[in-house]
Amino acid sequence: METAAQEVQRITRFEDTPEYRHFAARKQALLSDTDNPYFIAHDSPLTDKSFMDGQWVLNFGSYNYAGMSGRQEVSEAAIDAIRRYGTSASGSRLLAGEKTLDRELERAIAQWKHTEDALVLVGGHSTNVTFVGNFCHDGDLILYDALIHNSVAEGCRLAHATARPFPHNDWEALERILERRRDKFAKVLICVEGVYSMDGDISPVPEFVRIKKRYGCFLMVDEAHSTCVIGETGGGVDEYFGLAPEDIDIKMGTLSKGLGACGGYLAGSASLIEYLRYSLPGFVFSVGISPALAAATLCAVQLMQTDPSIMENLRRNVACFAQEARKRRLDIGLAGKTAILPVLVGPDADAWALSNHLRHRGVFVPPAVYPAVPKDQARLRFCVTAAHRPEQIVEALNKLEETACELGIALPRIPE
Ligand SMILES: Cc1ncc(COP(=O)(O)O)c(C=O)c1O
């Protein structure tokens, strides 16, 4: 909107913008240049340990849940693909053409996710932005969990549709909205995550399936943190809850986390995926994933279904962390069944201090602070992977207790 000329102050240097000033003030108040817990350089794969500042530290900060990134078979699949195809897809698959490998990967994902077809895109975040941003139009409604990832929220901003949050996991509240408003809209898209990334809790997906059927809606589940984490073969929410193949309309996932590569996928009915293949802007107008990443992901999907030790180890580590945390009466909130196990700290400054001190003592765990989590509910976001060993988990929690004690930080405790 145009504003009257005399009211407008020209800004010609980025440093004078309100957004930069706000950022700079917050950074100066909260982060020191010498001990910043962000952008830590890890000069190794991110498995149970990683190499930083000239030493190996225990790593509890990666989403490499199944230990695929750094696993020999996966790296070799990527190297073979580079030798055969080079490093880039070099253009949109629609126009520039694709590799046989691209379709092989999509068929493998579809089979694993019990859908008719799947589409692979270059980024997990951009997959959500482009799908949510283009699936709904004027006269449609998007209802999303209040804790939904930023990528879905950005998609809602892009879509020419009405978009409303409902309280976290509160399917009863969702149902009340639909009772009142379903008939006012043509399509309704319900967006939830399989496992939530700040709390590590599993979404009550069967309730959402029931509701979407009752009110005639489309259900999209973002499985960034549920594929390779829950379900017998790490197949995600449908495998975990024993859902029918068609219960979820759009199964979205990332290739960057459990699958150890980079990219995103959308899995669903043949007609939906065919439509998206020819019309989704983030696919049609963007490059395909690199052959190395396609080959690595294909290898990872196959390993998930053929090597039961991956999920056995991950389940053992999740159970071990939850048990050790409870033994110490640390507050892990709703977590305990998935690979994300946040330990509640409280004030942002305490979470930063603990993260920095733990790193110097050989344990890497990133802080999650406001606005990613509610004010005064900062936490240390431990992620376990299949590659960890139980004694590493015990060591990390012991060091957390010692460090908190030395810094005079009273960690919140759950009642006995
Ligand atoms: C729930 C969720 N969806 C989507 C994404 C985006 O995925 P990517 O990091 O692979 O782009 C993330 C990333 O953290 C996520 O947590």
PDBQT file of the ligand as one rigid body, heavy atoms in Angstrom, charges set to zero:
ROOT
HETATM    1  C1  LIG A 501       8.739 -30.566  10.819  1.00  0.00    +0.000 C 
HETATM    2  C2  LIG A 501       9.702 -30.106   9.771  1.00  0.00    +0.000 A 
HETATM    3  N1  LIG A 501       9.302 -29.992   8.499  1.00  0.00    +0.000 NA
HETATM    4  C3  LIG A 501      10.126 -29.577   7.528  1.00  0.00    +0.000 A 
HETATM    5  C4  LIG A 501      11.434 -29.267   7.795  1.00  0.00    +0.000 A 
HETATM    6  C5  LIG A 501      12.345 -28.799   6.689  1.00  0.00    +0.000 C 
HETATM    7  O1  LIG A 501      13.168 -29.828   6.284  1.00  0.00    +0.000 OA
HETATM    8  P1  LIG A 501      14.640 -29.573   5.701  1.00  0.00    +0.000 P 
HETATM    9  O2  LIG A 501      15.486 -29.151   6.869  1.00  0.00    +0.000 OA
HETATM   10  O3  LIG A 501      15.016 -30.916   5.182  1.00  0.00    +0.000 OA
HETATM   11  O4  LIG A 501      14.534 -28.528   4.677  1.00  0.00    +0.000 OA
HETATM   12  C6  LIG A 501      11.907 -29.377   9.099  1.00  0.00    +0.000 A 
HETATM   13  C7  LIG A 501      13.321 -29.031   9.408  1.00  0.00    +0.000 C 
HETATM   14  O5  LIG A 501      13.777 -28.968  10.496  1.00  0.00    +0.000 OA
HETATM   15  C8  LIG A 501      11.038 -29.814  10.119  1.00  0.00    +0.000 A 
HETATM   16  O6  LIG A 501      11.442 -29.927  11.389  1.00  0.00    +0.000 OA
ENDROOT
TORSDOF 0
